[in-house]
Amino acid sequence: MKSFRDLKLSSKILLGIVPLFIVSVYLSVRLNNEFQEDQMMEQALASAETYADIIRESLVNMMVNRLQVDESFLAQMGNLQEIDSLRLVLNDLRLRPLLMTPERAQRIRKKMDEYSISDAMERETILSGTPKWERNGDSFRAIIPFKADVRCQRCHQVEVGYVLAAVNIHISLSRISQAIESNAERTFWIFVGFTILAVSIGAFIFRRFVGRPVKDLMKGTEEIASGNLSYSVRGNPRGDELGRLGGAFDSMRAALKKNVEQLEELNATLEVRKGQLEDSLEALGKAQEELIQSERMATVGQMASSIIHDFKNPMSIIYSYIQMLKQKASRGGKRRHEAYDGIMKSVERMLDMTQELLDFSRGEMHLQLSESRVEDFIADVVEGVKMNLSKNNVKIIVDQRYHGALILDVDRLRRALINIINNAQEAMPDGGALTLRTEGEDGHVKIEIADTGIGITEQIKEKIFEPFVTHGKSKGTGLGLAITKRVIDEHRGSISVKSGWGKGTTFTIHLPVLSIDDENRSTSSRLPGRTRGTD
């Protein structure tokens, strides 16, 4: 079974309009019927008040002229065609004593018994002086009070407005109700007839001026989708919206057909150009290979420059110790032993740096982990740089606030810190101060290296840990900080930099505090033969 959204447009419109017409007919008939019912009740109440006024005036005239009510008058009023029944309801009449003869008193008592209050509605009307009415099927009942005026005071000892009596009138509504029902039925069928006529005319107009053009447009889209660009859609550019749409659609088809023909011609031209392009690409490939080779040679030159730059510091230390040995060759003793030890450490550092550069170029790094006290490690770092810093008028300040142990590769991490310190020294060509601070922080050891140098620009700071990035060096390509970051990453730590041009630079390193057992468990969980490092 098709859903509403899958039906034809005409069916959707028909299913949408017909229920609306039916609801409109029902509401119109219902509202009209209720309106006529309200009018009927208003007319019935007005008739009851009119009859009550006639009866009241007649009774007043009878009492004024004859001091007696004619019984036949009430009977005649009750026999009117519209009145089903009529009954007089008396209150305490309060006649003046001069008028109360024994005969009249007896007659009044009889009338009071005959026309006494019979139900709550009559009693409420007498007490309130307000007309009351109700409807029961085709019967309308109204109770209209008779209030005393100046004329009534001649016979009754009452004030003006006092309710002397009321009339209880029952009026038949059957004829009016039948007329209303007949009118509602007639109205319903008139609406139904107009609905059928409107739907028929609407269906014809829709089929002629909407359905047919839409069907033609659908056929055109199907033909174009199948690749037939010669199918022409009927349309009138000066007609209604659908006519203009058909004309625009056919213009689009013609333009599309022309474009396809042009594309076919262009394709043929491209085929010719394809061979020429292949020859050009072959020549370009050769040129690209030559360019790559040139870039490789330039990279090798940069690497060589970086190695020479990084080797300069340990070579200077070796040279200084050799000069000291030459000057004090005859003295011997502890000083010579320290010089030899310094030379050996510098040579070892040069060998380690060579291996480090080789590992970096291969994307490999193997840590040799051991447990070391942080204060001893920092002291070793300071020992390796203090001579070079002193020679360049840089004062080093050590502030150690953490005295525990760390699991680390001592040699690699020492060289990582020395790389940062060397860069800091170069940033202070006229001397300055360098602060090395350690402290514990949330399961980590924080190492800060702060200088008073020229600082780093924002542009350089964003990529300072990338290979071959320099910031004001006369030599080198910036491999030092790239290697430093990789070493710290391998220790599962982090490094960040805070700097501003002319405001100095602070490198902050966070290293996790682990025991040797924790590190061994972490290492044993790795796959055999897998190396740590980055590409």
C-alpha positions as CSV (number, residue, x, y, z in Angstrom):
1,M,0.0,0.0,0.0
2,K,1.4,3.4,-1.0
3,S,2.0,6.0,1.7
4,F,0.7,9.5,1.4
5,R,4.1,10.9,0.3
6,D,4.2,8.4,-2.6
7,L,0.8,9.3,-4.1
8,K,0.3,11.5,-7.1
9,L,0.1,15.3,-6.7
10,S,-3.5,15.3,-7.7
11,S,-4.4,12.6,-5.2
12,K,-2.6,14.5,-2.4
13,I,-4.5,17.7,-3.2
14,L,-7.8,15.8,-3.4
15,L,-7.2,14.0,-0.1
16,G,-6.2,17.3,1.5
17,I,-9.1,19.4,0.2
18,V,-12.1,17.0,0.6
19,P,-11.6,16.5,4.4
20,L,-11.3,20.2,4.8
21,F,-14.6,20.7,2.9
22,I,-16.3,18.1,5.0
23,V,-15.1,19.7,8.2
24,S,-16.1,23.1,6.9
25,V,-19.6,21.9,6.1
26,Y,-20.0,20.2,9.5
27,L,-18.7,23.3,11.4
28,S,-20.9,25.6,9.3
29,V,-24.1,23.6,9.9
30,R,-23.3,23.1,13.6
31,L,-22.5,26.8,14.2
32,N,-25.5,27.9,12.2
33,N,-27.8,25.5,14.1
34,E,-26.4,26.8,17.5
35,F,-26.9,30.4,16.4
36,Q,-30.5,29.7,15.4
37,E,-31.1,27.8,18.7
38,D,-29.9,30.9,20.6
39,Q,-32.1,33.1,18.5
40,M,-35.1,30.8,19.1
41,M,-34.5,31.0,22.9
42,E,-34.3,34.8,22.7
43,Q,-37.5,35.0,20.7
44,A,-39.3,32.6,23.2
45,L,-38.2,34.7,26.1
46,A,-39.3,37.9,24.4
47,S,-42.7,36.3,23.6
48,A,-43.0,35.2,27.2
49,E,-42.2,38.7,28.5
50,T,-44.7,40.2,26.0
51,Y,-47.5,37.9,27.1
52,A,-46.6,38.6,30.7
53,D,-46.8,42.4,30.1
54,I,-50.2,42.0,28.5
55,I,-51.5,39.9,31.4
56,R,-50.1,42.3,33.9
57,E,-51.7,45.3,32.3
58,S,-55.0,43.5,32.0
59,L,-55.0,42.4,35.6
60,V,-54.1,46.0,36.8
61,N,-56.9,47.5,34.8
62,M,-59.3,44.9,36.1
63,M,-58.4,45.6,39.7
64,V,-58.5,49.4,39.2
65,N,-61.8,49.4,37.4
66,R,-63.7,46.5,38.9
67,L,-61.6,45.5,42.0
68,Q,-61.8,41.9,40.6
69,V,-60.0,39.6,38.1
70,D,-61.9,38.1,35.2
71,E,-61.1,34.3,35.3
72,S,-62.0,33.9,31.6
73,F,-59.2,36.2,30.6
74,L,-56.5,33.9,31.9
75,A,-58.2,30.9,30.3
76,Q,-58.3,32.7,26.9
77,M,-54.6,33.6,27.2
78,G,-53.7,30.0,28.0
79,N,-55.5,28.9,24.8
80,L,-53.3,30.8,22.5
81,Q,-51.5,28.6,19.8
82,E,-48.0,29.3,21.0
83,I,-48.8,28.8,24.7
84,D,-49.0,25.3,26.0
85,S,-50.0,26.4,29.5
86,L,-50.3,29.5,31.6
87,R,-50.5,29.7,35.4
88,L,-50.7,32.7,37.8
89,V,-48.5,32.6,40.9
90,L,-49.6,34.9,43.8
91,N,-47.5,36.4,46.6
92,D,-48.9,38.0,49.8
93,L,-51.2,40.7,48.2
94,R,-51.4,42.9,51.3
95,L,-54.8,44.4,50.4
96,R,-55.9,47.5,52.3
97,P,-58.3,46.8,55.2
98,L,-61.0,49.1,53.7
99,L,-61.2,46.8,50.7
100,M,-61.3,43.5,52.7
101,T,-65.0,42.6,52.9
102,P,-65.8,39.0,54.2
103,E,-66.8,37.9,50.8
104,R,-63.6,39.3,49.2
105,A,-61.4,37.9,51.9
106,Q,-62.9,34.4,51.3
107,R,-62.4,34.7,47.5
108,I,-58.8,35.9,48.0
109,R,-58.0,32.9,50.3
110,K,-59.4,30.6,47.6
111,K,-57.3,32.3,44.9
112,M,-54.2,32.1,47.1
113,D,-54.7,28.4,47.5
114,E,-55.2,27.9,43.8
115,Y,-52.3,30.1,42.7
116,S,-49.8,29.3,45.4
117,I,-46.1,28.8,44.8
118,S,-45.5,25.2,43.6
119,D,-41.7,24.8,43.1
120,A,-38.3,26.4,43.8
121,M,-38.1,28.2,40.5
122,E,-41.4,30.1,41.2
123,R,-40.3,30.8,44.8
124,E,-36.9,32.2,43.6
125,T,-38.6,34.4,41.0
126,I,-41.0,35.8,43.7
127,L,-38.2,36.5,46.1
128,S,-35.7,38.0,43.7
129,G,-38.0,39.8,41.3
130,T,-35.9,38.5,38.4
131,P,-37.4,36.6,35.4
132,K,-36.3,32.9,35.3
133,W,-36.5,30.6,32.3
134,E,-35.5,27.0,31.2
135,R,-35.8,24.7,28.3
136,N,-36.9,21.1,28.4
137,G,-36.8,19.5,25.0
138,D,-39.3,21.4,22.8
139,S,-40.9,23.1,25.7
140,F,-39.8,26.6,27.0
141,R,-40.8,27.7,30.5
142,A,-40.5,31.3,31.7
143,I,-41.6,32.8,35.0
144,I,-42.1,36.6,34.8
145,P,-42.6,38.6,38.0
146,F,-45.3,41.3,38.4
147,K,-43.9,44.2,40.3
148,A,-46.0,46.8,42.0
149,D,-46.2,50.4,40.7
150,V,-47.9,53.5,41.9
151,R,-51.3,52.4,40.7
152,C,-51.1,49.2,42.7
153,Q,-50.7,51.1,45.9
154,R,-54.3,52.2,45.8
155,C,-55.4,48.7,46.7
156,H,-52.2,47.1,48.2
157,Q,-50.2,48.3,51.1
158,V,-46.8,47.7,49.3
159,E,-43.8,49.7,48.1
160,V,-43.1,50.3,44.4
161,G,-41.2,47.2,43.0
162,Y,-42.7,44.7,45.5
163,V,-43.5,41.4,43.7
164,L,-47.3,40.9,43.9
165,A,-47.4,37.9,41.6
166,A,-45.7,36.1,38.7
167,V,-46.9,34.3,35.6
168,N,-45.6,30.8,34.7
169,I,-45.8,30.4,30.9
170,H,-45.0,27.2,29.0
171,I,-44.3,27.9,25.2
172,S,-44.0,25.2,22.6
173,L,-40.8,25.2,20.5
174,S,-41.7,22.2,18.3
175,R,-42.5,24.3,15.2
176,I,-39.4,26.4,15.5
177,S,-37.2,23.3,16.2
178,Q,-38.6,21.6,13.1
179,A,-37.8,24.7,11.1
180,I,-34.3,24.8,12.4
181,E,-33.7,21.1,11.7
182,S,-35.1,21.5,8.2
183,N,-32.9,24.5,7.6
184,A,-29.8,22.7,8.9
185,E,-30.4,19.7,6.5
186,R,-31.0,22.0,3.6
187,T,-27.8,24.0,4.4
188,F,-25.9,20.7,4.6
189,W,-26.9,19.5,1.2
190,I,-26.3,22.9,-0.3
191,F,-22.8,22.8,1.0
192,V,-22.3,19.2,-0.2
193,G,-23.5,20.2,-3.7
194,F,-21.1,23.1,-3.8
195,T,-18.3,21.0,-2.5
196,I,-18.8,18.4,-5.2
197,L,-19.0,21.1,-7.9
198,A,-15.9,22.9,-6.5
199,V,-13.9,19.7,-6.4
200,S,-14.9,18.7,-9.9
201,I,-14.0,22.1,-11.3
202,G,-10.8,22.1,-9.3
203,A,-9.9,18.6,-10.5
204,F,-10.4,19.6,-14.1
205,I,-8.4,22.8,-13.8
206,F,-5.6,20.9,-12.0
207,R,-5.5,18.2,-14.6
208,R,-5.5,20.6,-17.5
209,F,-3.2,23.3,-16.2
210,V,-1.0,21.6,-13.6
211,G,-1.1,17.8,-14.0
212,R,-0.3,17.8,-17.8
213,P,2.7,20.3,-17.6
214,V,4.1,18.5,-14.6
215,K,3.8,15.1,-16.4
216,D,5.6,16.6,-19.4
217,L,8.4,17.9,-17.1
218,M,8.8,14.5,-15.5
219,K,9.0,12.9,-18.9
220,G,11.7,15.4,-19.9
221,T,13.8,14.8,-16.8
222,E,13.6,11.0,-17.4
223,E,14.7,11.4,-21.0
224,I,17.6,13.7,-20.1
225,A,18.7,11.3,-17.2
226,S,18.8,8.5,-19.8
227,G,21.1,10.6,-22.0
228,N,18.5,11.8,-24.6
229,L,19.2,15.5,-24.9
230,S,17.0,15.8,-28.0
231,Y,13.7,15.5,-26.2
232,S,11.9,18.8,-26.2
233,V,9.6,19.9,-23.3
234,R,6.6,22.0,-24.2
235,G,6.6,25.3,-22.3
236,N,5.4,28.8,-22.8
237,P,7.9,31.4,-21.5
238,R,5.0,34.0,-21.5
239,G,2.5,31.7,-19.7
240,D,1.9,30.8,-16.1
241,E,4.6,29.6,-13.7
242,L,4.5,26.0,-15.0
243,G,4.7,27.3,-18.6
244,R,7.7,29.5,-17.8
245,L,9.3,26.6,-15.9
246,G,8.8,24.3,-18.9
247,G,10.4,26.9,-21.2
248,A,13.3,27.4,-18.8
249,F,13.8,23.6,-18.6
250,D,13.9,23.3,-22.4
251,S,16.4,26.2,-22.6
252,M,18.5,24.4,-20.0
253,R,18.3,21.1,-22.1
254,A,19.4,23.0,-25.2
255,A,22.3,24.6,-23.4
256,L,23.3,21.3,-21.8
257,K,23.2,19.6,-25.2
258,K,25.5,22.3,-26.6
259,N,27.9,22.0,-23.7
260,V,28.0,18.2,-24.2
261,E,28.9,18.7,-27.8
262,Q,31.6,21.2,-26.8
263,L,32.9,18.7,-24.2
264,E,33.2,16.0,-26.8
265,E,35.2,18.3,-29.0
266,L,37.3,19.2,-26.0
267,N,37.8,15.6,-25.1
268,A,39.2,14.9,-28.6
269,T,41.6,17.9,-28.2
270,L,42.6,16.5,-24.8
271,E,43.5,13.2,-26.2
272,V,45.9,14.9,-28.6
273,R,47.3,16.9,-25.7
274,K,47.6,13.8,-23.5
275,G,50.6,12.5,-25.5
276,Q,52.3,15.8,-25.3
277,L,51.7,15.9,-21.6
278,E,53.2,12.5,-21.1
279,D,56.4,13.6,-22.8
280,S,56.5,16.7,-20.6
281,L,55.9,14.6,-17.4
282,E,58.8,12.3,-18.3
283,A,61.1,15.3,-18.7
284,L,59.7,16.8,-15.5
285,G,60.3,13.5,-13.6
286,K,63.9,13.6,-14.6
287,A,64.2,17.3,-13.5
288,Q,62.5,16.3,-10.2
289,E,65.0,13.6,-9.5
290,E,67.8,16.0,-10.1
291,L,66.1,18.5,-7.7
292,I,65.7,15.8,-5.0
293,Q,69.3,14.8,-5.4
294,S,70.3,18.5,-4.9
295,E,68.1,18.7,-1.8
296,R,69.6,15.6,-0.4
297,M,73.1,17.0,-0.9
298,A,72.0,20.2,0.8
299,T,70.6,18.2,3.8
300,V,73.8,16.3,4.1
301,G,75.6,19.7,4.2
302,Q,73.2,20.9,6.9
303,M,73.8,17.7,8.9
304,A,77.6,18.2,8.6
305,S,77.3,21.8,9.7
306,S,75.2,20.8,12.7
307,I,77.7,18.1,13.7
308,I,80.6,20.5,13.4
309,H,78.6,23.1,15.5
310,D,77.7,20.5,18.2
311,F,81.2,19.2,18.3
312,K,82.7,22.6,18.8
313,N,81.9,22.8,22.5
314,P,83.5,19.4,23.6
315,M,86.5,20.1,21.3
316,S,87.0,23.4,23.0
317,I,86.9,21.7,26.4
318,I,89.5,19.1,25.2
319,Y,91.7,21.9,23.8
320,S,91.5,23.8,27.1
321,Y,92.5,20.8,29.2
322,I,95.3,20.0,26.8
323,Q,96.6,23.6,27.2
324,M,96.4,23.2,31.0
325,L,98.3,19.9,30.9
326,K,101.0,21.5,28.8
327,Q,101.4,24.4,31.2
328,K,101.4,22.2,34.3
329,A,103.1,19.1,32.9
330,S,105.6,19.2,35.7
331,R,103.2,19.5,38.6
332,G,101.2,16.3,38.1
333,G,98.9,15.1,40.8
334,K,95.2,15.6,41.2
335,R,94.9,18.5,38.7
336,R,96.3,16.4,35.9
337,H,94.0,13.6,36.8
338,E,91.0,16.0,36.5
339,A,92.2,17.2,33.1
340,Y,92.6,13.6,31.8
341,D,89.1,12.8,33.1
342,G,87.7,15.9,31.4
343,I,89.3,15.0,28.1
344,M,87.9,11.4,28.3
345,K,84.4,12.7,29.1
346,S,84.5,15.1,26.2
347,V,85.7,12.4,23.8
348,E,82.9,10.1,25.1
349,R,80.4,12.9,24.6
350,M,81.6,13.4,21.0
351,L,81.1,9.7,20.4
352,D,77.7,9.7,22.0
353,M,76.7,12.8,20.0
354,T,77.8,11.0,16.8
355,Q,75.6,8.0,17.7
356,E,72.7,10.3,18.7
357,L,72.8,12.0,15.3
358,L,72.9,8.6,13.6
359,D,69.9,7.4,15.7
360,F,68.0,10.6,14.9
361,S,68.6,10.2,11.2
362,R,67.3,6.6,11.3
363,G,64.3,7.4,13.6
364,E,65.6,5.1,16.3
365,M,66.5,5.6,20.0
366,H,67.3,2.9,22.6
367,L,67.4,4.2,26.2
368,Q,69.8,2.7,28.7
369,L,67.8,3.3,31.9
370,S,69.2,3.4,35.4
371,E,68.2,4.9,38.7
372,S,70.0,8.2,39.5
373,R,69.5,10.9,42.2
374,V,68.3,14.1,40.7
375,E,70.7,16.3,42.6
376,D,73.7,14.2,41.5
377,F,72.5,14.3,37.9
378,I,72.0,18.1,37.9
379,A,75.5,18.5,39.5
380,D,77.0,16.4,36.7
381,V,75.3,18.6,34.1
382,V,76.5,21.8,35.7
383,E,80.1,20.4,35.9
384,G,80.0,19.8,32.1
385,V,79.0,23.3,31.2
386,K,80.3,25.6,33.9
387,M,83.7,26.1,32.3
388,N,82.2,27.2,28.9
389,L,79.6,29.4,30.7
390,S,82.2,31.1,32.8
391,K,84.4,31.8,29.8
392,N,81.4,33.5,28.2
393,N,80.5,35.6,31.3
394,V,77.4,33.6,32.1
395,K,76.6,33.1,35.7
396,I,74.8,29.8,36.5
397,I,72.4,29.6,39.5
398,V,71.4,26.2,40.8
399,D,68.2,25.8,42.9
400,Q,67.5,22.2,43.7
401,R,64.3,21.6,45.6
402,Y,63.8,18.0,44.7
403,H,66.2,15.4,46.2
404,G,64.7,12.1,45.1
405,A,65.7,9.6,42.4
406,L,64.6,9.2,38.8
407,I,64.7,6.3,36.3
408,L,66.5,7.8,33.2
409,D,69.1,7.4,30.6
410,V,71.7,9.6,32.3
411,D,73.9,10.3,29.2
412,R,71.1,11.1,26.8
413,L,69.2,13.3,29.2
414,R,72.4,15.1,30.3
415,R,73.2,15.9,26.6
416,A,69.5,17.0,26.1
417,L,69.9,19.5,29.0
418,I,73.3,20.6,27.8
419,N,71.8,21.3,24.3
420,I,69.3,23.7,26.0
421,I,72.1,25.3,28.1
422,N,74.3,25.8,25.1
423,N,71.5,27.5,23.2
424,A,70.9,29.7,26.2
425,Q,74.6,30.7,26.3
426,E,74.4,31.6,22.6
427,A,71.4,33.8,23.4
428,M,73.5,35.8,25.9
429,P,76.5,37.0,23.8
430,D,77.3,39.8,26.3
431,G,76.9,37.5,29.3
432,G,74.0,37.1,31.7
433,A,72.5,34.6,34.2
434,L,71.2,31.1,33.7
435,T,69.0,29.5,36.4
436,L,68.6,25.7,36.7
437,R,65.8,24.8,39.1
438,T,64.3,21.4,40.1
439,E,61.1,20.7,42.2
440,G,58.5,18.0,42.6
441,E,55.0,18.5,41.1
442,D,52.1,15.9,41.1
443,G,54.1,12.7,40.6
444,H,56.6,14.5,38.3
445,V,59.9,16.2,38.6
446,K,59.9,19.7,37.0
447,I,63.2,21.0,35.6
448,E,63.4,24.6,34.6
449,I,66.2,26.2,32.6
450,A,65.8,30.0,32.4
451,D,68.1,32.5,30.8
452,T,68.2,36.3,30.5
453,G,69.0,36.3,26.8
454,I,67.4,38.0,23.8
455,G,64.4,35.6,23.8
456,I,62.6,33.9,20.9
457,T,60.0,35.4,18.5
458,E,56.5,33.9,18.4
459,Q,57.1,32.7,14.8
460,I,60.2,30.7,15.7
461,K,58.7,29.5,19.1
462,E,55.9,27.6,17.4
463,K,58.3,25.3,15.5
464,I,61.4,25.4,17.7
465,F,61.5,21.6,18.3
466,E,61.4,20.8,14.6
467,P,64.6,19.7,12.8
468,F,66.8,22.3,11.1
469,V,65.1,25.2,12.8
470,T,67.4,28.0,14.0
471,H,66.7,31.3,15.8
472,G,69.6,33.7,15.4
473,K,72.5,31.2,15.3
474,S,75.4,31.9,13.1
475,K,76.0,28.2,12.7
476,G,74.0,24.9,13.1
477,T,70.6,23.9,11.9
478,G,68.7,23.3,15.1
479,L,68.9,19.6,15.4
480,G,69.9,19.9,19.1
481,L,66.4,20.8,20.3
482,A,64.8,18.3,18.0
483,I,67.0,15.6,19.6
484,T,66.3,17.0,23.0
485,K,62.5,16.7,22.6
486,R,62.8,13.1,21.3
487,V,64.9,12.1,24.3
488,I,62.3,13.6,26.7
489,D,59.4,12.0,24.8
490,E,61.2,8.7,25.1
491,H,61.3,9.2,28.9
492,R,57.5,9.7,28.8
493,G,58.0,13.3,29.8
494,S,57.1,16.7,28.2
495,I,58.9,19.9,27.3
496,S,57.6,23.4,26.8
497,V,59.1,26.8,26.2
498,K,58.0,30.3,27.4
499,S,59.7,33.3,25.8
500,G,59.3,36.7,24.4
501,W,61.6,38.8,22.3
502,G,63.9,40.7,24.6
503,K,62.5,38.9,27.7
504,G,64.6,35.8,28.0
505,T,63.6,32.2,27.6
506,T,62.5,29.4,30.0
507,F,62.4,25.7,29.1
508,T,60.2,23.6,31.4
509,I,60.7,19.8,31.5
510,H,58.3,17.4,33.3
511,L,59.6,13.8,33.9
512,P,57.5,11.1,35.7
513,V,58.7,9.7,39.0
514,L,58.9,5.9,38.5
515,S,60.7,3.1,40.3
516,I,63.0,0.8,38.3
517,D,60.4,-2.0,38.8
518,D,57.7,0.1,37.2
519,E,59.9,0.9,34.3
520,N,60.9,-2.7,33.8
521,R,57.2,-3.8,33.7
522,S,56.5,-1.1,31.2
523,T,59.4,-2.1,29.0
524,S,58.6,-5.8,29.2
525,S,55.1,-5.2,27.8
526,R,56.5,-4.0,24.5
527,L,56.9,-6.2,21.5
528,P,60.3,-7.9,21.1
529,G,62.6,-6.0,18.7
530,R,60.4,-2.9,18.7
531,T,62.3,0.4,19.0
532,R,61.1,3.6,20.6
533,G,61.3,6.8,18.6
534,T,59.6,9.0,16.1
535,D,59.9,9.2,12.4
